Amino acid sequence: MRNLLEGEHTYFTGCNRFIPTCVGNSHANNLHHRRTHLKRFVYFSSAAIYGDTLHTPIDENHPTQPLSPYGVSKLAGEQYALMYHRAFGLPVAVLRPFNIYSPRQDPSNPYSGVITKFIERAKAGQSPVIFGDGEQTRDFISVHDIVDLVELLVEKDAAIGRVFNAGTGTQTTVNRLAEIVQNVFDSDLPVEYQDARTGDIRHSVADISAAQTLGFVPQVSLEEGLGRVCGGVKITILICFKPFVPGDFGLLKNSF
């Protein structure tokens, strides 16, 4: 971690595959070894910190009541990062992504998301599986839009010490998502409905007003994004710790 803070910009995703506990590592990996030349530290949190929604769209001031150890660890990581900003002036910005999708998501990973699982089943000639009635809603955002927002967090000093939702502001039912994927694969297989899972929230959509004040405008529609993803689910490349090199955001976007 010390080596990473030698750069001007660092972003920390706390990926589960490589980090056993977000809380322990966020703290134990020596965030306190700050550097005066560090211009930005972007902490990737998660919309999982919100838990059951009291209202939609969900703004950054919505109560946080996570329903999973993952959500709790992400919330704790936020608090550590923001504490270092308040106490030591570390130039922290916090990102709370909603449902990210990417061509490089690994369908075997439990955090890969419903889009990847639908596509894998469609490729195999199998019906999509929906837990519950399918009318639950989610805010799906392309990784390409996530990269655009991270670039703004790095470039804009107004982002320092603040928390930002990362979504599109548009909610889509899981039924509609299944329909779009099946249309892409020209499939007419019936949806397989199973019992709703304990802990699944009913509705989730981001209020992105804060991100918009930085100039963020989502560019990738769900249909366009799914078209990119359906071209092939590739081997996962997860970035957990990476020192930012100015100008490499274009390369990062093109890697997905």
N, C-alpha and C positions, 0 to 999 in steps of 0.2 A: 504494500500500500504506500509506503514511503516513496518508492520509486515512481509510482503513478502521480503522486502529488508534486513531483518535480516538474511536470508539464503545466501548461497554462490552464487547461480544461480537463476535467475528469467527469465521467458519468458512471454511476454505479447502479447496476440492475438487480444485484442480489439474487441471481438465478438459482433456483432450487436444485438444479442438476449438479451444480458445482459447489454449492454452499449449504451445508447441513442445516444451519439455523441462521436466519437473517439477523436476528437480534444479536446473538453472540458475536457474529463476524462483523456486523456493522460497528460494534463497539470495540471488539478485540483487535480488529485489524488497524488499530492506531489512527483513527480519524483525527486524533488530537495532534498528530504530527503534520500540522498545516504548514503551508509555505506562503510567504508574503506575496509571491508572484502568481499564486494560483488565482485565476480569474473567475472560475466557475466550478462548482461541484454539483452535478445534477443527480439527485437521488430518485430512482424509479420505485415508486410505491405501487399501489394497486387500488382499484375501485372496490376491492374486497373489504377494505377497511370500513365501508359504510354499512354493510350488513343489510337488514331489512329497511326498505326505503319508507320514509314518512311522507315524502312528497317527491314528485318529479316535475321538471328535470332536477337532478341532484346538483346542488352547488357545493362549493368547497366548505361552506359553513354547515352543511348537513351534519347532524349528529353521527358520530362514529361508534358503531356497535358491531364489530366483526363477528362472523359466525363460524370461523375456522381458525386453527392455529396459524395458518398462512397469513390470514388477514391481520391477526394480532401482531405477528412478527413484523409485517410491513408497517403497521401503525407505530410500533415501537421504534423501527428504523427511522421513520419520519421524525419522531421526537428527538432521537439522538442527533440527527443531522441538523435540525433546526436549533437544538440547544447549542451546538458548536457554532452556529451562526450568531446566536444571541450572546454567547459567552466570550467567543474568541474572534468574531468577525469573519468566520469562514464564509465565503460567498456561495451559499447554498441556494438551490432552487429545487423544489419537489414536484415530481410529475405523478399524477394518479391516472394511469391508463385504464380505460374500460376494456372492451373485448377486442384485443388486437388479433389480427390475422395476417398471415404471411405465407408465401410459397414454401418457405423453409421450415415450417412447423412440423414437428415429428408427431405423427398420429399415435404413437405408442406412449407418448408423454401424457400423463393425466391432466396437465395444464395446457394441452395443445388447443383445446376449445372445440366447440360443436361444429364449426365450419370444416375443419380438417377431418373430423370423424364422418361427417356427411359425405364429403368428397371420396374418402377412402371406401366407404360402403358403396357409393355409386359406381366407382371404378370396378368394384368386385361384383357388380350386378346384384347388390343386396338392397333391401328397403332401408330407408333412413329410420333410425330409432329415436323417438321423442319421449322424454320423461314428462308425464303430466299431459295436459290437454293441448300443449303447443302454443297457447295464447300468451305465454310469458314473453316479455320483450327484453331485448338487449340493444346496446349501442355498439355496433361493430365498426372498428376503425382499422384502416390499412396501415401496415408498418411504414409505408412511404409517407403517410401523413404524420405519423409519430416522429419520423426523422425530421420533417419540416418543423415541428413544434420544438423538438430538442434544440435545433439550430437557433430558434428564436430565444430559447432560454439561455443559451450560451452567449448570444450577441447582445441581448437587451439587459441593461443594468436594472431596469424596472422589475426583472424577475427575481432578483436577489431577496432571499428571506421570505419568499411567497410559495404558495401551493397552487398547482394548476391541474384541473381535470384535463384528460386527453381523450376526447371522443369526437363524434360528429354532430351531436345534438339531435340525432334522428334515431327513433326507436323502431325496431323491426321484430315482428313476432317470429318465434322459432318455426311455426308453420310456414310462414312466408319464406323464410330462409331455405327450408327444405324444398319448397316449390321452385325457387330460383335454381338451386343446385340440380334438381331433377330435370329442369328445362335445359340446362347446359349439357347434360348427358343424355338428353332425349329419352328419359326414363319415365315410365308410367306405373312403376311398382307402388303399391299402397304403403302408406306410412305405418310403421309398427309403433303403437303407443304402449308405453309401460308406465307403471306407477310413478308418481312424482317422487323425487328424491328429497329426503329430509335436508333442510338447510338451503335449498335453492330459493333464491328470492324471486318474487313475481315480476316486478318491473324495474328496469334499470336504464336510464338515459342521462347523459351528462349535460349539465349547464356549462357551456364553454365560453361564457361571457368574459371570464378572466383571461383566458388564452387569446380571445379576440382582441383584447386591449393591447396585446403585443404584436398584432397583425396576423394572427393565425386564422386561416380559412381552409377547411378540409377540401381537398381537391379530388379525392378518389371516391366515386360512388360505390355502393355495395355491389351493384351489377358489374361495374368495370373491375373492381377489385377481385371479385369471384372469377371473372374471366381470366385474370392473371394467375390466380391460385390454381384454377382447374387445369392449367397447362401442365401441371405435374407437381406433386408434393415431393420436395427434395430432402436431402439429408440436412438435419438441423445444424445450424451454426449459431450458437448462442454467445452473445458478448456479455461477459460478467464484469470484467474490469478492463478499461481501455483508456489510455491517455489520449486526449483529443489533439489532433494536429490540424491547425487552421487550414480550411479548404478541403478537408476530406469527407465532408457530408455528401457530396455528389457521389464519391466512390462508395460510401456506405449504402446509399439508396440503390445504386446499381448492383450491389451485391445480393439484393433480395430478388 
